[in-house]
Amino acid sequence: MRTKALTAMLGLLAAVFAGPGTTAAAQESGTADAPAATVVPIQVTGPAARFNLVVMGDGYTAAELPKFHEQVGKHLNILWSIEPFKSYRNYVNVYAVEITSPESGVDCDPGLTSPKVDTPLQMGFWGGCNPGSVQRLLTVSSAAATQYADLVPGTTSANRQILAIGNSNTYGGAGGTYATASGGNALSALITPHELGHSLGGLQDEYDYYARGARGAPYEGLEPASIHHTLLTEQQMRDQQQKWFRWLGEPSESGGTIGRYEGGMYAGSRVWRPSAHSMMKALGYYFDQVSRERMTQRISARASLFQSSTPVGQVAADQVVWLQTLHPVDHELDVTWTLDGTALPTANRRAVDLSTLELAPGLHTLTASVVDNTTFIRDPAVRPTAARSWTVNTTLSAKPSTEPVRFTGSTSTDHPVSADEVVYAETTQSDTAQPGIVWLLDGVELAGAGNDRDLDLESLKLTGRHTLTAQVGAETLTWQVDGVEPVVQSTMSKPLLTVQKATGPEYIYNDAFTMGLAATDDSPGYVVPEFRVDGDGWYNYYGWPTDASALFRFTAEGTEIDQLVYGKLGVPRVVPWDDVPPGYGRHQVEYRAIDASGNIGTPRRFAVTLLRPAPKCTTTVTGVRNEPLYVRSGVTCLAGATISGPVLVGAGASVIATDSRVVGQVRADQAADLQLLRSTIGGPVSIDGVTRSVVVVGTTVQGLVSVTRSSTTEAAVLAGNAVTGPLSCSGNTPAPVDLQAQNQVSGPRSGQCVGL
């Protein structure tokens, strides 16, 4: 009998942390009605007053808990690869709640007739097995999720986000107050940042549909309150300085240019969004700048820029006034000090020694201002800022401290830091001195001035492995610096032709093709592979939507899965009604990886040309044929065949030869199609007056190749062939092309084929 609700009081799980970034053992709690739960700190960057991500699993038996942690690691590493989470990772605490399930799996997976299972969070597809719901809606018991999340000390509904991961490989999830995702599906980890866009950023869906498969009705409301939807034109946004006017015309972080794209908020028309596709439109892309700005603002608002300081009030004229700030991963916060309104030359230091100032007797006002000058924010109204003031009383004297100097917090030393990270450390403070931190790289002291609480490694241009240490008093902190780029290898399905060039390989296909990306690194943790096509937005490589282990499949029009479109080569198609050109032709594909330390690998690239597919076969010839082949009608395909004699193709007929061998000549007169693909021809090839397609790719020809008077739908293709004899072309419309894969020709080239 499965537990319908957690009615027993779950014992408080206490975890005592020595400081930010430390790990403490968690106690277990549970009753006969509530399975035992263990809170595991994954990343503790500060007090619970910050933003806390609480990840819990459902349907994982005791033996499957390692799988739960592996899936959590993948979710998190993908999250940390996406801005602004990548740069503001230090603002977030992450806890995993291990819950041992009596049974494995979740309810109604994948169908309504699938069994229900006994799990603590009661997760289930179809909105919890509701026939009136949709299959992909994966819901959780809010009461159970809340009670388990309450085990994380100091967290409340106001300062945390619950993410429940179900033990399933089926695509599904849900957003809102509680985010859910299936743990093993290819797209599971991409649901998390999208749902955080809703719950943390207050962002809206940019879908132009509500029910999949049907374009939404036109928008009929007033100007949306949503920051990333509008009725205004670009010029109106500029003139009125409204919505995303500050970002217009810039390359979008999610691909394309920031402008005005129709559709969003479930409406198919009459409302516009900033980018063609982004995290809130299509899983796999980044947030664009408009959404990223909001997310940066909201993450920053979860914690005070001032983490600590000299108590506000009166301070002595010989006192050291100090403060501690938050620490983004990619930059320092800017601190300025003013005395009676006049700026002091403090060079971004976190303390001011008032004894070094010539203060007139009486009272003075000292103010410290902290500003996050991140380039992610352009609206001054939402830029994170904070200020504190003290009254300096020249009649007071500072009291020395006898407390030993020690570190009180730092970037975690449990894992390597990236070579472009800003590493930080904080120390005890006193009224008479702010202890100076000495930074050493591989034992050599680093010269520095100004803020010694942050060390920007990017300026050092490090590669390889290094050891970074920070010293204060008798204490030392040590980090391993990971300057080794992750490695990603591509695996392509068999092309018609591969050409190796200095800029990378180039492939020619005439049908769907697949690409696999395998990313590795010398440090532990999930490595995130990405790719982009023709300079569009970087797109997470997740395998294939229906199978994380399958290769990504490219086609000219894309593949429709559950009313969404994947793998459209060229201009992406997100939904079936997107009116975009097919992906035939030449494209550039770049791919890279981001490792667990945050290093972004140097992109590799390849070029791919997709030809229109050959016509469908009406007759297929395989094996050995010991006689000539005369084709007078239909489409005859030679597939791994050997023809011991000539091949003659008559008017209106077609021959498609793939991986085949012809002992004699090949002649096509007024044929519809002649395609010789990865084949060997033992005599001359004569092509005259072909009316639909001529494609000769990766083929060896013993003799002349002549292409004349063809009037084809697209240019005749002669690419990457080895011709023992002349190559002659004349009177063809359009003129033949070689797709930047030049032919090897031993004889003269003439006519339209001179440059081929």
VENPEWO-V708701 format. One line per field, one symbol per residue. ss: DSSP state (H for helix, E for strand, L for the rest). phi: phi as a letter, one per 20 degrees, with the letter a starting at -180 (. if undefined). A space follows every 10 residues. Layout:
# VENPEWO-V708701
ss = ???
phi = ???
This chain:
# VENPEWO-V708701
ss = LLLLLLLLLL LLLLLLLLLL LLLLLLLEEL LLLLLLEEEE EEELLLLLLL EEEEEEEELL LHHHHHHHHH HHHHHHHHHH LLLLLLLLHH HEEEEEEEEL LLLLLLELLL LLLLLLLLLL LLLEHHHHHL LLLLLLELEL LHHHHHHHHL LLLLLLLLLE EEEEEELLLL LLEELLLEEE EELLLLLHHH HHHHHHHHHL LLLLLLLLEL LLLLELLELL LLLLLLLLLE LLLHHHHHHH LLLLLLLLLL ELLLLLELLL EEEELLEEEE EEELLLLLLL LLLLLLLLHH HHHHHHHHHH HLLLLEEEEL LLLEEELLLE EEEEELLLLL LLLEEEEEEL LEELLLLLLL EEEHHHLLLL LLEEEEEEEE ELLLLLLLLH HHLLEEEEEE EEELLLLLLL LLLLLLEEEE LLLLLLEELL LEEEEEELEL LLLELLLEEE ELLEELLLLL LLLEEEHHHH LLLEEEEEEE EELLEEEEEE EEELLLEEEE EELLLLEEEE ELLEEEEEEL LLEEEEEEEE LLLLLLLEEE EEELLLLLEE LLLELLELLL LEEEELLLEE ELLEEELELL LLLLLLLLLL LLLLEEEEEE EEEELLLLLE LLLEEEEEEE LLLLLLLLEE EEEEELLLEE ELLLEEEEEE EEELLLEEEL LLLEEEEELL EELLLEEEEL LLEEEEELLE ELLLEEEELL LLEEEEELLE ELLLEEEELL ELLLLLEEEL LEELLLEEEE LLELLLELLL LLLEELLLEE ELLLLL
phi = .ffeaeeefe ffeecddfrg nedcfdedcr cfecggcced febddrffff fddddcdcnd fgfefgfgff ffgfgfffgf edfeffedgf edeccddecf efceocflde cfeffececf elfafllnme geedgffddc ffffffffff fegnecfecb cecddefbde frracogdec bffdfgegfe fgffffgffe emedfefebd egncfffgfc eegffgfdbb dffffffffe ldlegfdgne gffdomcfbb cfoqlmeeam bccfcfbbge dbfoeeffff ffffffgfff ffbffeeaag gfqecefdee ecbcdfcgfd aefedcdcdl ndfefelmfe bceffedeef gpdcddcddd ceegffcdff fdffbbbccc eedfeecfdf ddfffbedaa ggefbfdffd eeecbccfcb fdadgeeddc dlndfefbbn feeccefgfe lecmdbddcc cbledcdcce eedeffdcdd cdffefbcce cfepfccccc agcdcdcddc bedfofdeeb bbdlmfffcf ednbgeafee efddbfdnde clmddcmffn ffdecgefec ffefoebddd bbbcefeofd fffdbbdcdd effffffdbc dcmddeafcd ddbmdddecm ecdeqfddde gmecccdclc cdfdfcccdl ffbccdcldc debfddccmf dcbccccmdd ceqfccccle cegcggdccm eddeqfcccb mecfffcdlm cfeecedfdb mfdgee
